[in-house]
């Protein structure tokens, strides 16, 4: 079963390589989607793929990379992305 969620990650999550870490983790889980920085200091991501892999990725976001200090991870159901693979987006939220 395929699952897609859009996630907002808050805390000290910019300037700590969160996007690059997310891209590596998501690709290792063969997820589709993207990750981007938001002007308010949060990070937003879209994860799509097998439900277990999506759940694993969302759970991993609660810790993030070593220098991150995550205070909240809020997932919402979403539409699957149109593109293949996982990428870092440069556009804002």
Secondary structure, DSSP 8 states (H G I E B T S, - for coil): -EEEEEEEEEEE-SSSSHHHHHHHHHHHTT-EEEEEE-TTS-EEEEEEEEHHHHHHHHHHHTT-STT-EEEEEEEEE----SSSSEEE--S--
